[in-house]
C-alpha cells in the first residue's frame, strides 16, 4: 500500500539556518503530496501541497517540489525562526479515491535563538 | 471561532469504561474524519462521514469503536470497554468534498489515557 517515510528527528537548528526535512513516498498511482505542521498544543495545519510532478508548493517561506523520478517531496526553508519550532508531517493522498491522507511519522524541528 | 473544535481535550478513564468524544466541524464542511495518533507516529485514519453517511471505516476501527454524525453536523466517537492500547490522541478533521477534500482542517484533538 501507499506509505510515506520521513527523516527522523529531532532536527535542531539555530535561528536563520537553512532547513531541509526529507520525505520520500511509495504509491501505486499519482498521488497528491502535502506537508502539515503541528504546533505544540494545536491541531495539524496544512502548510503546502503539490498535486502533480514538478509542482512546487510554497507557503510562509517553506517550499517543497514534487519529484516523481525520485519519489520525494523534501521540505525546505532558507532561514528558520524560533516560531517555526513544531512537528512537520509529510503526507500523500490518492486523488482518484477518497482523498484520505497517509501520513509519515513526523519530524520534530527545534529552533534555538 | 470557526475552526474545528473537540471536547473534551483530555480524558482519563479506567480500563473497561466507555468514553465518548465530540467533534464540531467547520459549519459548511460536508466531510468529517476521525484519526488516531500515538506518540511518535503520524495520524492514522479511522473513519469518515460525508454529511450523515459513514462512507469508509479503517480496519483499525474495531467493533468496540462506533462513530455517528446524526444530522450531518457534529460527530461523536464512542469507545466501549476501553483498553490500555486505546490510549492515544484522537483527532477530528473536516473538509469540503471532491477535490477540496485535499485540504482538511484539524481540531486540537482529545487525548485519552486509559489506566
gemmi code that builds the backbone of each chain (N, CA, C; Angstrom):
import gemmi

chains = {
    "A": [
        ("UNK", (0.824, -1.198, 0.000), (0.000, 0.000, 0.000), (0.858, 1.248, 0.000)),
        ("UNK", (0.182, 2.382, -0.031), (0.884, 3.666, -0.017), (1.588, 3.885, 1.314)),
        ("UNK", (2.745, 4.551, 1.266), (3.467, 4.848, 2.503), (4.321, 6.094, 2.330)),
        ("UNK", (4.666, 6.698, 3.456), (5.496, 7.897, 3.478), (6.607, 7.694, 4.503)),
        ("UNK", (7.821, 8.032, 4.126), (8.965, 7.905, 5.019), (9.603, 9.278, 5.208)),
        ("UNK", (9.739, 9.679, 6.458), (10.363, 10.957, 6.767), (11.639, 10.739, 7.554)),
        ("UNK", (12.531, 11.709, 7.465), (13.741, 11.627, 8.266), (13.367, 11.739, 9.731)),
        ("UNK", (14.145, 11.038, 10.567), (13.869, 11.056, 11.994), (14.354, 12.358, 12.607)),
        ("UNK", (13.655, 12.777, 13.639), (14.086, 13.966, 14.355), (14.592, 13.604, 15.731)),
        ("UNK", (14.785, 14.589, 16.576), (14.521, 15.986, 16.257), (15.619, 16.608, 15.399)),
        ("UNK", (15.208, 17.587, 14.613), (16.150, 18.412, 13.891), (16.329, 19.682, 14.715)),
        ("UNK", (17.562, 19.968, 15.094), (17.855, 21.123, 15.941), (18.708, 22.109, 15.150)),
        ("UNK", (18.216, 23.342, 15.044), (18.898, 24.367, 14.263), (18.957, 25.671, 15.035)),
        ("UNK", (19.897, 26.498, 14.650), (19.936, 27.865, 15.159), (19.082, 28.749, 14.266)),
        ("UNK", (18.572, 29.829, 14.834), (17.767, 30.774, 14.053), (18.554, 31.228, 12.824)),
        ("UNK", (17.841, 31.369, 11.702), (18.361, 31.808, 10.409), (19.103, 30.695, 9.662)),
        ("UNK", (19.172, 29.504, 10.210), (19.801, 28.397, 9.487), (18.883, 27.899, 8.381)),
        ("UNK", (19.479, 27.122, 7.437), (18.722, 26.521, 6.338), (18.140, 25.192, 6.804)),
        ("UNK", (16.888, 24.955, 6.419), (16.191, 23.742, 6.837), (15.908, 22.837, 5.648)),
        ("UNK", (16.192, 21.562, 5.816), (15.690, 20.525, 4.905), (15.148, 19.388, 5.746)),
        ("UNK", (13.922, 18.973, 5.456), (13.353, 17.759, 6.052), (13.006, 16.833, 4.890)),
        ("UNK", (13.636, 15.667, 4.873), (13.452, 14.742, 3.757), (12.173, 13.939, 3.875)),
        ("UNK", (11.528, 13.731, 2.734), (10.329, 12.908, 2.673), (10.348, 12.134, 1.360)),
        ("UNK", (10.179, 10.833, 1.426), (10.003, 10.010, 0.244), (8.721, 9.218, 0.378)),
        ("UNK", (8.183, 8.790, -0.757), (6.890, 8.121, -0.713), (6.881, 6.900, -1.615)),
        ("UNK", (5.934, 6.025, -1.348), (5.637, 4.872, -2.192), (4.147, 4.896, -2.477)),
        ("UNK", (3.810, 4.893, -3.764), (2.393, 4.920, -4.139), (2.237, 4.254, -5.492)),
        ("UNK", (1.081, 3.651, -5.713), (0.854, 2.952, -6.973), (0.413, 3.891, -8.085)),
        ("UNK", (-0.212, 4.987, -7.752), (-0.716, 5.897, -8.768), (0.061, 7.190, -8.788)),
        ("UNK", (-0.664, 8.281, -8.960), (-0.060, 9.611, -8.985), (-0.664, 10.435, -7.853)),
        ("UNK", (-0.079, 10.306, -6.674), (-0.713, 10.924, -5.506), (-0.535, 12.434, -5.473)),
        ("UNK", (-1.341, 13.081, -4.667), (-1.087, 14.449, -4.248), (-0.220, 14.392, -2.990)),
        ("UNK", (0.646, 15.385, -2.826), (1.596, 15.376, -1.711), (1.406, 16.625, -0.855)),
        ("UNK", (1.623, 16.465, 0.446), (1.327, 17.530, 1.398), (2.403, 17.602, 2.485)),
        ("UNK", (2.553, 18.793, 3.035), (3.219, 18.962, 4.318), (2.238, 19.630, 5.272)),
        ("UNK", (2.097, 18.999, 6.455), (1.307, 19.554, 7.534), (2.258, 19.950, 8.666)),
        ("UNK", (1.848, 20.936, 9.463), (2.627, 21.359, 10.623), (1.735, 21.307, 11.866)),
        ("UNK", (2.328, 20.863, 12.963), (1.594, 20.790, 14.232), (2.384, 21.542, 15.290)),
        ("UNK", (1.862, 22.705, 15.699), (2.489, 23.464, 16.766), (2.062, 22.882, 18.106)),
        ("UNK", (2.843, 23.073, 19.141), (2.520, 22.490, 20.447), (1.111, 22.831, 20.899)),
        ("UNK", (0.348, 21.820, 21.275), (-0.999, 22.017, 21.803), (-2.052, 22.332, 20.765)),
        ("UNK", (-1.698, 22.271, 19.482), (-2.651, 22.614, 18.436), (-2.873, 21.447, 17.488)),
        ("UNK", (-3.896, 21.565, 16.640), (-4.142, 20.562, 15.624), (-3.213, 20.740, 14.431)),
        ("UNK", (-3.227, 19.770, 13.529), (-2.406, 19.856, 12.326), (-2.957, 20.938, 11.399)),
        ("UNK", (-2.058, 21.644, 10.726), (-2.452, 22.645, 9.744), (-1.768, 22.307, 8.429)),
        ("UNK", (-2.504, 22.423, 7.347), (-1.891, 22.225, 6.043), (-0.916, 23.356, 5.774)),
        ("UNK", (0.330, 23.012, 5.480), (1.366, 24.015, 5.228), (1.485, 24.289, 3.724)),
        ("UNK", (1.578, 23.218, 2.938), (1.653, 23.374, 1.490), (1.310, 22.049, 0.824)),
        ("UNK", (1.041, 22.122, -0.483), (0.702, 20.902, -1.206), (1.153, 21.009, -2.652)),
        ("UNK", (1.241, 19.860, -3.316), (1.538, 19.787, -4.748), (0.766, 18.615, -5.311)),
        ("UNK", (0.120, 18.810, -6.442), (-0.779, 17.780, -6.955), (-0.253, 17.043, -8.167)),
        ("UNK", (0.847, 17.513, -8.775), (1.403, 16.757, -9.893), (2.910, 16.958, -9.965)),
        ("UNK", (3.546, 16.100, -10.729), (5.003, 16.093, -10.826), (5.539, 17.460, -11.242)),
        ("UNK", (6.640, 17.847, -10.604), (7.367, 19.104, -10.828), (6.659, 20.328, -10.251)),
        ("UNK", (5.460, 20.160, -9.687), (4.800, 21.263, -8.983), (5.618, 21.639, -7.765)),
        ("UNK", (5.660, 22.916, -7.452), (6.283, 23.392, -6.224), (5.205, 24.002, -5.355)),
        ("UNK", (5.076, 23.473, -4.136), (4.191, 24.086, -3.155), (4.996, 25.046, -2.302)),
        ("UNK", (4.389, 26.160, -1.902), (5.111, 27.111, -1.064), (4.144, 27.849, -0.161)),
        ("UNK", (4.636, 28.201, 1.029), (3.821, 28.924, 1.995), (4.716, 29.341, 3.153)),
        ("UNK", (4.586, 30.564, 3.604), (5.306, 31.074, 4.781), (6.810, 30.870, 4.681)),
        ("UNK", (7.367, 30.922, 3.481), (8.800, 30.751, 3.302), (9.241, 29.311, 3.145)),
        ("UNK", (8.328, 28.369, 3.340), (8.615, 26.953, 3.130), (8.311, 26.575, 1.673)),
        ("UNK", (9.096, 25.639, 1.150), (8.888, 25.151, -0.209), (9.104, 23.649, -0.255)),
        ("UNK", (8.426, 22.999, -1.202), (8.685, 21.589, -1.481), (8.322, 21.333, -2.935)),
        ("UNK", (9.147, 20.546, -3.621), (8.911, 20.245, -5.035), (8.604, 18.765, -5.200)),
        ("UNK", (7.555, 18.461, -5.939), (7.102, 17.098, -6.220), (8.051, 16.493, -7.240)),
        ("UNK", (8.886, 15.562, -6.813), (9.862, 14.915, -7.691), (9.439, 13.472, -7.935)),
        ("UNK", (8.845, 13.233, -9.092), (8.339, 11.893, -9.387), (9.489, 10.913, -9.611)),
        ("UNK", (10.578, 11.400, -10.218), (11.680, 10.487, -10.560), (12.389, 9.941, -9.324)),
        ("UNK", (12.379, 10.736, -8.246), (12.999, 10.270, -7.000), (11.954, 9.980, -5.931)),
        ("UNK", (10.689, 10.044, -6.277), (9.547, 9.867, -5.353), (9.805, 10.618, -4.048)),
        ("UNK", (10.081, 11.919, -4.168), (10.425, 12.713, -2.994), (9.639, 14.017, -2.966)),
        ("UNK", (9.556, 14.587, -1.767), (8.853, 15.866, -1.556), (9.503, 16.517, -0.331)),
        ("UNK", (10.751, 16.898, -0.480), (11.528, 17.423, 0.642), (11.105, 18.843, 0.978)),
        ("UNK", (11.004, 19.123, 2.269), (10.607, 20.454, 2.746), (11.852, 21.291, 2.997)),
        ("UNK", (11.830, 22.549, 2.531), (12.981, 23.441, 2.705), (12.525, 24.816, 3.142)),
        ("UNK", (13.404, 25.474, 3.909), (13.201, 26.880, 4.233), (14.574, 27.516, 4.358)),
        ("UNK", (14.715, 28.676, 3.776), (16.030, 29.297, 3.709), (16.525, 29.836, 5.033)),
        ("UNK", (15.632, 30.269, 5.904), (16.051, 30.912, 7.149), (14.961, 30.661, 8.197)),
        ("UNK", (15.224, 29.720, 9.111), (14.187, 29.350, 10.073), (14.153, 30.338, 11.242)),
        ("UNK", (12.995, 30.413, 11.876), (12.782, 31.254, 13.044), (12.392, 30.367, 14.229)),
        ("UNK", (12.542, 30.917, 15.421), (12.160, 30.173, 16.624), (10.703, 29.729, 16.531)),
        ("UNK", (9.867, 30.583, 15.942), (8.438, 30.284, 15.832), (8.131, 29.128, 14.875)),
        ("UNK", (9.119, 28.666, 14.130), (8.928, 27.504, 13.248), (9.045, 26.180, 14.003)),
        ("UNK", (9.429, 26.238, 15.257), (9.550, 25.022, 16.069), (8.202, 24.322, 16.147)),
        ("UNK", (8.153, 23.092, 15.682), (6.890, 22.350, 15.567), (7.226, 20.946, 15.079)),
        ("UNK", (6.186, 20.141, 14.890), (6.346, 18.833, 14.250), (5.791, 18.930, 12.838)),
        ("UNK", (6.546, 18.448, 11.873), (6.174, 18.526, 10.467), (5.869, 17.131, 9.943)),
        ("UNK", (4.714, 16.997, 9.285), (4.260, 15.711, 8.756), (4.162, 15.780, 7.241)),
        ("UNK", (4.777, 14.831, 6.577), (4.608, 14.655, 5.143), (3.454, 13.685, 4.926)),
        ("UNK", (2.665, 13.896, 3.884), (1.509, 13.037, 3.656), (1.224, 12.938, 2.161)),
        ("UNK", (0.514, 11.885, 1.775), (0.061, 11.748, 0.400), (-1.397, 11.317, 0.389)),
        ("UNK", (-2.073, 11.611, -0.702), (-3.425, 11.081, -0.878), (-3.640, 10.729, -2.337)),
        ("UNK", (-4.533, 9.784, -2.548), (-4.857, 9.326, -3.889), (-6.010, 10.169, -4.412)),
        ("UNK", (-5.772, 11.027, -5.397), (-6.852, 11.909, -5.854), (-7.988, 11.165, -6.544)),
        ("UNK", (-7.731, 9.916, -6.937), (-8.794, 9.137, -7.565), (-9.639, 8.379, -6.571)),
        ("UNK", (-9.293, 8.506, -5.282), (-10.028, 7.769, -4.261), (-10.789, 8.703, -3.366)),
        ("UNK", (-10.717, 8.458, -2.078), (-11.499, 9.232, -1.127), (-10.709, 10.393, -0.514)),
        ("UNK", (-9.503, 10.652, -1.012), (-8.679, 11.764, -0.531), (-8.256, 11.588, 0.915)),
        ("UNK", (-8.246, 10.377, 1.423), (-7.794, 10.146, 2.793), (-6.273, 10.168, 2.792)),
        ("UNK", (-5.630, 11.048, 3.551), (-4.170, 11.115, 3.524), (-3.517, 9.997, 4.324)),
        ("UNK", (-2.370, 9.561, 3.824), (-1.461, 8.679, 4.561), (-0.318, 9.546, 5.054)),
        ("UNK", (-0.079, 9.533, 6.365), (0.914, 10.414, 6.968), (2.211, 9.682, 7.263)),
        ("UNK", (3.319, 10.436, 7.220), (4.572, 9.949, 7.776), (4.548, 10.092, 9.285)),
        ("UNK", (5.660, 9.686, 9.925), (5.715, 9.671, 11.383), (5.932, 11.049, 11.989)),
        ("UNK", (6.276, 12.026, 11.171), (6.511, 13.358, 11.697), (7.979, 13.584, 12.035)),
        ("UNK", (8.419, 14.827, 11.863), (9.782, 15.229, 12.209), (9.696, 16.470, 13.085)),
        ("UNK", (10.257, 16.347, 14.275), (10.239, 17.481, 15.193), (11.364, 18.454, 14.839)),
        ("UNK", (11.037, 19.724, 14.758), (12.021, 20.782, 14.495), (12.114, 21.670, 15.725)),
        ("UNK", (13.328, 21.867, 16.211), (13.588, 22.757, 17.334), (14.548, 23.827, 16.853)),
        ("UNK", (14.122, 25.086, 16.959), (14.966, 26.198, 16.529), (15.360, 27.012, 17.754)),
        ("UNK", (16.659, 27.150, 17.955), (17.187, 27.919, 19.092), (17.508, 29.340, 18.658)),
        ("UNK", (17.297, 30.316, 19.575), (17.649, 31.717, 19.242), (19.151, 31.870, 19.019)),
    ],
    "B": [
        ("UNK", (-15.007, 31.732, 16.977), (-14.021, 30.811, 16.414), (-14.717, 29.859, 15.450)),
        ("UNK", (-14.288, 29.833, 14.206), (-14.967, 28.999, 13.230), (-14.160, 27.769, 12.865)),
        ("UNK", (-13.167, 27.408, 13.656), (-12.378, 26.218, 13.374), (-13.058, 24.968, 13.882)),
        ("UNK", (-12.358, 23.844, 13.746), (-12.851, 22.564, 14.249), (-12.599, 22.508, 15.757)),
        ("UNK", (-13.629, 22.135, 16.501), (-13.458, 22.031, 17.953), (-13.713, 20.603, 18.408)),
        ("UNK", (-13.039, 20.210, 19.468), (-13.179, 18.861, 20.020), (-13.301, 18.951, 21.536)),
        ("UNK", (-14.160, 18.102, 22.064), (-14.358, 18.042, 23.514), (-14.537, 16.595, 23.956)),
        ("UNK", (-13.985, 16.255, 25.136), (-13.083, 17.088, 25.933), (-11.694, 17.139, 25.323)),
        ("UNK", (-10.822, 17.957, 25.846), (-9.440, 17.985, 25.360), (-8.620, 16.854, 25.965)),
        ("UNK", (-8.971, 16.477, 27.172), (-8.279, 15.372, 27.843), (-9.318, 14.490, 28.523)),
        ("UNK", (-9.042, 13.179, 28.522), (-9.927, 12.231, 29.200), (-9.068, 11.145, 29.811)),
        ("UNK", (-9.236, 10.952, 31.110), (-8.572, 9.849, 31.797), (-9.657, 8.903, 32.264)),
        ("UNK", (-9.505, 7.625, 31.958), (-10.519, 6.662, 32.331), (-9.855, 5.361, 32.774)),
        ("UNK", (-10.626, 4.539, 33.421), (-10.121, 3.226, 33.838), (-10.462, 2.200, 32.774)),
        ("UNK", (-9.621, 1.213, 32.657), (-9.848, 0.129, 31.705), (-11.233, -0.478, 31.908)),
        ("UNK", (-11.917, -0.683, 30.791), (-13.245, -1.287, 30.854), (-14.380, -0.280, 30.800)),
        ("UNK", (-14.060, 0.996, 31.027), (-15.094, 2.029, 30.976), (-15.349, 2.445, 29.524)),
        ("UNK", (-16.508, 3.063, 29.302), (-16.843, 3.615, 27.986), (-16.531, 5.107, 27.978)),
        ("UNK", (-16.098, 5.606, 26.834), (-15.848, 7.038, 26.694), (-16.458, 7.514, 25.384)),
        ("UNK", (-16.833, 8.794, 25.360), (-17.391, 9.408, 24.159), (-16.740, 10.756, 23.931)),
        ("UNK", (-16.333, 10.990, 22.698), (-15.725, 12.259, 22.316), (-16.632, 12.945, 21.305)),
        ("UNK", (-16.555, 14.287, 21.308), (-17.371, 15.056, 20.373), (-16.494, 15.893, 19.478)),
        ("UNK", (-16.914, 16.051, 18.231), (-16.231, 16.915, 17.270), (-17.260, 17.819, 16.603)),
        ("UNK", (-16.968, 19.113, 16.592), (-17.785, 20.078, 15.850), (-16.968, 20.597, 14.682)),
        ("UNK", (-17.363, 20.269, 13.459), (-16.572, 20.670, 12.287), (-16.839, 22.118, 11.903)),
        ("UNK", (-16.118, 22.591, 10.909), (-16.409, 23.889, 10.305), (-17.788, 23.769, 9.664)),
        ("UNK", (-18.634, 24.755, 9.852), (-20.069, 24.590, 9.606), (-20.410, 24.226, 8.162)),
        ("UNK", (-19.701, 24.743, 7.199), (-20.078, 24.458, 5.806), (-19.412, 23.211, 5.244)),
        ("UNK", (-18.640, 22.497, 6.060), (-17.927, 21.320, 5.571), (-18.819, 20.091, 5.566)),
        ("UNK", (-18.827, 19.368, 4.418), (-19.635, 18.165, 4.294), (-18.950, 16.956, 4.919)),
        ("UNK", (-17.625, 16.937, 4.859), (-16.891, 15.751, 5.292), (-16.323, 15.931, 6.693)),
        ("UNK", (-16.336, 14.830, 7.428), (-15.775, 14.824, 8.771), (-15.004, 13.526, 8.940)),
        ("UNK", (-13.795, 13.626, 9.481), (-12.868, 12.499, 9.596), (-12.449, 12.311, 11.051)),
        ("UNK", (-12.198, 11.068, 11.411), (-11.589, 10.746, 12.701), (-10.265, 10.029, 12.453)),
        ("UNK", (-9.259, 10.431, 13.236), (-7.929, 9.824, 13.182), (-7.480, 9.493, 14.597)),
        ("UNK", (-6.527, 8.569, 14.691), (-5.868, 8.285, 15.956), (-4.386, 8.535, 15.770)),
        ("UNK", (-3.788, 9.174, 16.776), (-2.358, 9.469, 16.720), (-1.698, 9.016, 18.007)),
        ("UNK", (-0.735, 8.118, 17.896), (0.031, 7.698, 19.065), (1.384, 8.384, 19.055)),
        ("UNK", (2.062, 8.344, 20.201), (3.300, 9.099, 20.374), (4.334, 8.699, 19.331)),
        ("UNK", (4.880, 9.693, 18.644), (5.926, 9.426, 17.669), (5.427, 8.927, 16.334)),
        ("UNK", (4.115, 8.938, 16.137), (3.534, 8.472, 14.878), (2.689, 9.574, 14.249)),
        ("UNK", (2.458, 9.432, 12.948), (1.527, 10.334, 12.302), (0.097, 9.887, 12.536)),
        ("UNK", (-0.865, 10.733, 12.220), (-2.270, 10.344, 12.367), (-2.608, 9.143, 11.499)),
        ("UNK", (-3.429, 8.249, 12.048), (-3.912, 7.073, 11.304), (-5.424, 7.200, 11.135)),
        ("UNK", (-5.867, 7.013, 9.924), (-7.275, 7.179, 9.593), (-8.130, 6.123, 10.288)),
        ("UNK", (-9.267, 6.568, 10.847), (-10.227, 5.642, 11.450), (-11.498, 5.528, 10.607)),
        ("UNK", (-12.128, 6.685, 10.316), (-13.392, 6.654, 9.582), (-13.699, 8.049, 9.074)),
        ("UNK", (-14.612, 8.129, 8.081), (-15.072, 9.448, 7.682), (-16.530, 9.431, 7.268)),
        ("UNK", (-17.142, 10.599, 7.371), (-18.537, 10.819, 7.006), (-18.606, 11.847, 5.878)),
        ("UNK", (-19.558, 11.632, 5.005), (-19.943, 12.695, 4.097), (-21.406, 12.997, 4.426)),
        ("UNK", (-21.621, 14.194, 4.931), (-22.907, 14.541, 5.555), (-23.156, 13.537, 6.684)),
        ("UNK", (-24.321, 12.876, 6.708), (-24.564, 11.953, 7.825), (-24.156, 10.523, 7.511)),
        ("UNK", (-23.719, 10.262, 6.289), (-23.376, 8.895, 5.881), (-21.923, 8.568, 6.206)),
        ("UNK", (-21.737, 7.432, 6.875), (-20.383, 6.948, 7.170), (-19.912, 6.155, 5.955)),
        ("UNK", (-18.948, 6.690, 5.210), (-18.588, 6.125, 3.922), (-17.420, 5.159, 3.961)),
        ("UNK", (-16.553, 5.278, 4.944), (-15.380, 4.406, 4.970), (-14.939, 4.212, 6.414)),
        ("UNK", (-14.541, 2.976, 6.710), (-14.008, 2.649, 8.033), (-12.706, 1.891, 7.867)),
        ("UNK", (-11.712, 2.261, 8.640), (-10.429, 1.581, 8.622), (-10.538, 0.269, 9.396)),
        ("UNK", (-9.642, -0.667, 9.078), (-9.606, -1.907, 9.865), (-9.150, -1.638, 11.297)),
        ("UNK", (-8.610, -0.436, 11.554), (-8.237, -0.062, 12.922), (-9.468, 0.133, 13.791)),
        ("UNK", (-10.609, 0.378, 13.169), (-11.831, 0.663, 13.905), (-12.467, -0.662, 14.327)),
        ("UNK", (-12.056, -1.135, 15.516), (-12.600, -2.415, 15.977), (-14.075, -2.259, 16.344)),
        ("UNK", (-14.718, -3.384, 16.670), (-16.145, -3.331, 16.965), (-16.423, -2.636, 18.300)),
        ("UNK", (-15.397, -2.302, 19.057), (-15.611, -1.522, 20.288), (-15.757, -0.031, 19.992)),
        ("UNK", (-15.421, 0.358, 18.773), (-15.483, 1.761, 18.371), (-16.740, 1.991, 17.539)),
        ("UNK", (-17.423, 3.100, 17.798), (-18.544, 3.474, 16.942), (-18.556, 4.983, 16.796)),
        ("UNK", (-18.855, 5.429, 15.594), (-18.908, 6.855, 15.313), (-20.253, 7.171, 14.680)),
        ("UNK", (-20.745, 8.361, 14.997), (-22.016, 8.806, 14.439), (-21.919, 10.265, 14.027)),
        ("UNK", (-22.759, 10.625, 13.082), (-22.906, 12.027, 12.701), (-24.373, 12.211, 12.330)),
        ("UNK", (-25.233, 12.214, 13.332), (-26.681, 12.039, 13.109), (-27.340, 13.089, 12.227)),
        ("UNK", (-26.931, 14.299, 12.276), (-27.593, 15.332, 11.481), (-26.635, 15.963, 10.494)),
        ("UNK", (-25.533, 15.300, 10.241), (-24.567, 15.831, 9.298), (-23.824, 17.044, 9.806)),
        ("UNK", (-23.901, 17.266, 11.138), (-23.138, 18.397, 11.687), (-22.052, 17.854, 12.603)),
        ("UNK", (-22.275, 17.861, 13.933), (-21.255, 17.350, 14.844), (-21.202, 15.825, 14.761)),
        ("UNK", (-20.133, 15.281, 15.291), (-19.954, 13.824, 15.308), (-19.499, 13.391, 16.698)),
        ("UNK", (-19.813, 12.153, 17.028), (-19.309, 11.553, 18.264), (-18.560, 10.273, 17.937)),
        ("UNK", (-17.529, 10.006, 18.715), (-16.767, 8.764, 18.632), (-16.830, 8.121, 20.011)),
        ("UNK", (-17.385, 6.913, 20.067), (-17.500, 6.207, 21.336), (-16.582, 4.999, 21.323)),
        ("UNK", (-15.898, 4.797, 22.428), (-15.088, 3.594, 22.618), (-15.675, 2.846, 23.801)),
        ("UNK", (-16.082, 1.616, 23.571), (-16.643, 0.792, 24.649), (-15.557, -0.115, 25.216)),
        ("UNK", (-15.675, -0.392, 26.504), (-14.762, -1.336, 27.180), (-13.312, -0.976, 26.861)),
        ("UNK", (-12.925, 0.234, 27.219), (-11.606, 0.732, 26.848), (-10.489, -0.187, 27.337)),
        ("UNK", (-9.423, -0.204, 26.549), (-8.210, -0.980, 26.859), (-7.037, -0.008, 26.907)),
        ("UNK", (-5.952, -0.428, 27.563), (-4.796, 0.456, 27.673), (-4.239, 0.815, 26.295)),
        ("UNK", (-4.373, -0.072, 25.352), (-3.905, 0.199, 23.994), (-4.705, 1.262, 23.266)),
        ("UNK", (-5.837, 1.661, 23.840), (-6.629, 2.738, 23.228), (-6.074, 4.116, 23.582)),
        ("UNK", (-5.136, 4.185, 24.517), (-4.541, 5.466, 24.900), (-3.875, 6.093, 23.683)),
        ("UNK", (-4.292, 7.297, 23.339), (-3.822, 7.966, 22.125), (-4.455, 9.348, 22.073)),
        ("UNK", (-4.055, 10.109, 21.062), (-4.730, 11.358, 20.737), (-5.721, 11.049, 19.621)),
        ("UNK", (-6.959, 11.453, 19.798), (-7.993, 11.250, 18.781), (-8.268, 12.592, 18.111)),
        ("UNK", (-8.012, 12.620, 16.819), (-8.114, 13.849, 16.048), (-9.351, 13.815, 15.157)),
        ("UNK", (-9.963, 14.971, 15.027), (-11.083, 15.136, 14.114), (-10.668, 16.172, 13.074)),
        ("UNK", (-11.136, 16.000, 11.856), (-10.865, 16.956, 10.792), (-12.121, 17.100, 9.944)),
        ("UNK", (-12.216, 18.215, 9.240), (-13.340, 18.387, 8.323), (-12.850, 19.008, 7.024)),
        ("UNK", (-13.664, 18.850, 5.990), (-13.305, 19.396, 4.683), (-14.559, 19.529, 3.839)),
        ("UNK", (-14.421, 20.219, 2.733), (-15.430, 20.157, 1.687), (-15.241, 18.829, 0.958)),
        ("UNK", (-16.060, 18.551, -0.058), (-15.930, 17.278, -0.761), (-15.322, 17.500, -2.140)),
        ("UNK", (-15.115, 16.408, -2.862), (-14.475, 16.481, -4.165), (-13.015, 16.854, -4.024)),
        ("UNK", (-12.474, 17.573, -4.970), (-11.053, 17.943, -4.920), (-10.736, 18.789, -3.699)),
        ("UNK", (-11.725, 19.505, -3.182), (-11.500, 20.332, -1.996), (-11.236, 19.468, -0.759)),
        ("UNK", (-11.514, 18.159, -0.852), (-11.227, 17.268, 0.268), (-9.733, 17.116, 0.496)),
        ("UNK", (-8.944, 17.575, -0.457), (-7.497, 17.549, -0.279), (-7.049, 18.453, 0.862)),
        ("UNK", (-7.835, 19.441, 1.212), (-7.464, 20.334, 2.297), (-8.353, 20.061, 3.500)),
        ("UNK", (-7.790, 19.395, 4.485), (-8.517, 19.063, 5.701), (-8.100, 20.018, 6.815)),
        ("UNK", (-9.065, 20.367, 7.645), (-8.831, 21.264, 8.769), (-8.996, 20.446, 10.054)),
        ("UNK", (-7.951, 20.453, 10.854), (-7.910, 19.590, 12.033), (-8.286, 20.345, 13.302)),
        ("UNK", (-8.938, 19.624, 14.216), (-9.154, 20.111, 15.559), (-7.930, 19.860, 16.422)),
        ("UNK", (-7.958, 20.335, 17.682), (-6.800, 20.198, 18.568), (-6.639, 18.800, 19.146)),
        ("UNK", (-7.659, 17.964, 19.003), (-7.555, 16.592, 19.478), (-8.078, 16.391, 20.889)),
        ("UNK", (-8.425, 15.129, 21.185), (-8.769, 14.692, 22.532), (-7.736, 13.649, 22.938)),
        ("UNK", (-7.033, 13.932, 24.040), (-6.025, 12.963, 24.497), (-6.676, 12.008, 25.487)),
        ("UNK", (-6.673, 10.724, 25.150), (-7.266, 9.687, 26.007), (-6.163, 8.915, 26.720)),
        ("UNK", (-6.291, 8.801, 28.024), (-5.395, 7.966, 28.818), (-6.236, 6.909, 29.519)),
        ("UNK", (-5.916, 5.649, 29.255), (-6.637, 4.535, 29.883), (-5.716, 3.910, 30.919)),
        ("UNK", (-6.162, 3.942, 32.175), (-5.329, 3.432, 33.278), (-5.556, 1.950, 33.527)),
    ],
}
model = gemmi.Model(1)
for chain_id, residues in chains.items():
    chain = gemmi.Chain(chain_id)
    for i, (resn, *xyz) in enumerate(residues, 1):
        res = gemmi.Residue()
        res.name, res.seqid = resn, gemmi.SeqId(i, " ")
        for name, pos in zip(("N", "CA", "C"), xyz):
            atom = gemmi.Atom()
            atom.name, atom.element = name, gemmi.Element(name[0])
            atom.pos, atom.b_iso = gemmi.Position(*pos), 0.0
            res.add_atom(atom)
        chain.add_residue(res)
    model.add_chain(chain)
structure = gemmi.Structure()
structure.add_model(model)
structure.setup_entities()
